[in-house]
């Protein structure tokens, strides 16, 4: 089944196929989260689903690459993204600032990509313990989808590598405030030979996306060949993932100032430099997309991502952000404008 390559076809399929499937699985996890015995864990699980459902909706678009396996791939994406959002909440509003606690929680993301491995007590280094099997169920759901995909064995190492970057980032950015930047800078020093020239905070942004993992899952449903693995990984990491997360941090600036949270766009010396670098990331992402199978689909996803972030109400309600956002929309071109208008209308509904 061919992936959509026109903005209107993509939007139609998202509304008719992707969103209903994503909401079906999200509702199942919401019901399970409601039954978590521990009050704090229940609160964070429900809050992550309520506040971050659009992460699952956006990620589930990769199900359109999977043909007959669409619903299974969306099931995996919703479960994996729900782990990510739940753990982000647990670490962000944490009762702990311990590196070993965050590291243990995020083992679940590696286990989710390792069929056959038994879930552990991921909460062992924190006071709140009893989630009624919620996190283990998410892990096992991911495993059960992946183990039946014909190309998963070839994709697994690359998926683990991307998950490794993601988990390291989540651990280092949530520890005590006075340790975060030094840990992230040292981490970048260990990995900078793996990426083109960029700063530590740009590398951190590239690590913070789950899109590459979702893309691998979709192609693994076809019997992904070993020689295609690097093409996919280099297509998504670093540039597409970096652009995705830079936009995420761009729209969160006000909130992060208020909460005194780490935000990677704060490290640019000026707004002009930030716009220039985000434009550069967007141009490099478009170059890397050209090497991918179904590249027109991936190009639409990339342009759609720019639009979805820029249509966010945080941007619409902030004059300064909105002014800068208009510059991003211009360099995204007509498809971005089309998706932007549609996202804006969708969010008013």
Secondary structure, DSSP 8 states (H G I E B T S, - for coil): -----SHHHHHHHIIIIIHHHHHHHHHHHHHHHHT-SSHHHHHHHHHHHHHHHHHHHHHGGGGGGSGGGHHHHHHHHHHHHHHHHHHHHHHHT-S---HHHHHHHHHHHHHTTSTT-----TTTTSS----TTHHHHHHHHHHHHHTT-TTHHHHHHHHHHHHHHHHHHHHHHHS-HHHHHHHHHHHHHHHGGGSSS--HHHHHHHHT--HHHHHHHHHHTT---HHHHHHHHHHHTTHHHHHHHHHHHHHTHHHHHHHT---GGGGSSSHHHHHHHHHHHHHHHHHHHTTSTTHHHHHHHHHHHHHHHHTSHHHHT-HHHHHHHHHHHHHHHHHHHHHHHHHHHHHH-
